[in-house]
Amino acid sequence: MGKSKVILFQGDSITDGARGRNDDPNHILGHSYAYIAAAELGREFAEAQPVFYNRGISGNRVSDLYARWNEDAFSLKPDVISIMIGVNDAWRIVNEEPTGVTDRFERAYRHLLEETKEVLPNVQLVLCEPFILKTGATEERWDAWTELLGRYQAVVRDLAIEFGAIFVPLQQTFNDACERAEAKYWIWDGVHPTTAGHDLIAREWLKAARDGGIVFD
């Protein structure tokens, strides 16, 4: 058997999913979409024994990812890097927090991807669209949220094209899901998905990855 493929999930609390911080395989991937996607791929490609890492950290913005990218990305030598980020960047701006005075989302994201392609020229990138629904934390300033997230969504789509990455569309997936059940069923506070919401993300992630030609064995 050749070298096992290494798949890295990166992001904020949506990816973190209360993941373990030690080597206990029962908890190491947390309970987010990363766990669901890794479970399916791990079963499907068991003979190849792919390796999955979750390095999402609750509260992170894209600039926080960049600050820890050597340790939590490059050192792991991944074949695939999946990134889901943006909600915390928006949160701090919409809520007028001191850490949100300047909007660094696009420039920091591009810088992150530029350096990633320099250090890991053959890595396959998966960029996940940030998303929200109108419930809980997003209701009071919904117009501000949708305006800013809309811009971030366009940025991620454009960066995916620019860097030859796979784009995972998620906002419309959640919008459509609200025809089946109310918003809080899928995203309990407007930002953090429920179990059902994470399954939606995992399904879209797997579809995009397979359609994009990622090989896991």
VENLIN-V890714 format. One record per residue. N is the residue number from 0. RES is the residue in one small letter. PSI is psi as a letter, one per 40 degrees, with the letter a starting at -180 (999 if undefined). Layout:
n: <N,N>
res: <RES,RES>
psi: <PSI,PSI>
This chain:
n: <0,1,2,3,4,5,6,7,8,9,10,11,12,13,14,15,16,17,18,19,20,21,22,23,24,25,26,27,28,29,30,31,32,33,34,35,36,37,38,39,40,41,42,43,44,45,46,47,48,49,50,51,52,53,54,55,56,57,58,59,60,61,62,63,64,65,66,67,68,69,70,71,72,73,74,75,76,77,78,79,80,81,82,83,84,85,86,87,88,89,90,91,92,93,94,95,96,97,98,99,100,101,102,103,104,105,106,107,108,109,110,111,112,113,114,115,116,117,118,119,120,121,122,123,124,125,126,127,128,129,130,131,132,133,134,135,136,137,138,139,140,141,142,143,144,145,146,147,148,149,150,151,152,153,154,155,156,157,158,159,160,161,162,163,164,165,166,167,168,169,170,171,172,173,174,175,176,177,178,179,180,181,182,183,184,185,186,187,188,189,190,191,192,193,194,195,196,197,198,199,200,201,202,203,204,205,206,207,208,209,210,211,212,213,214,215,216>
res: <m,g,k,s,k,v,i,l,f,q,g,d,s,i,t,d,g,a,r,g,r,n,d,d,p,n,h,i,l,g,h,s,y,a,y,i,a,a,a,e,l,g,r,e,f,a,e,a,q,p,v,f,y,n,r,g,i,s,g,n,r,v,s,d,l,y,a,r,w,n,e,d,a,f,s,l,k,p,d,v,i,s,i,m,i,g,v,n,d,a,w,r,i,v,n,e,e,p,t,g,v,t,d,r,f,e,r,a,y,r,h,l,l,e,e,t,k,e,v,l,p,n,v,q,l,v,l,c,e,p,f,i,l,k,t,g,a,t,e,e,r,w,d,a,w,t,e,l,l,g,r,y,q,a,v,v,r,d,l,a,i,e,f,g,a,i,f,v,p,l,q,q,t,f,n,d,a,c,e,r,a,e,a,k,y,w,i,w,d,g,v,h,p,t,t,a,g,h,d,l,i,a,r,e,w,l,k,a,a,r,d,g,g,i,v,f,d>
psi: <h,a,h,i,i,h,h,h,h,i,a,a,d,d,d,d,f,f,i,i,f,a,e,h,e,d,e,d,e,a,f,a,d,d,d,d,d,d,d,d,d,d,d,d,f,d,d,e,f,i,h,h,h,h,f,i,h,h,e,i,i,d,d,d,d,d,d,e,d,d,d,e,c,d,d,e,f,i,d,h,h,h,h,h,i,d,d,d,d,d,d,d,d,d,e,f,i,d,e,f,d,i,h,e,d,d,d,d,d,d,d,d,d,d,d,d,d,d,d,g,d,e,i,h,h,h,h,h,h,i,i,i,i,g,i,b,d,e,d,d,f,d,d,d,d,d,d,d,d,d,d,d,d,d,d,d,d,d,d,d,d,d,e,f,i,h,h,h,h,d,d,d,d,d,d,d,d,e,e,d,i,i,d,e,d,d,g,d,e,e,d,h,i,a,d,d,d,d,d,d,d,d,d,d,d,d,d,d,d,d,d,e,e,h,h,e,999>
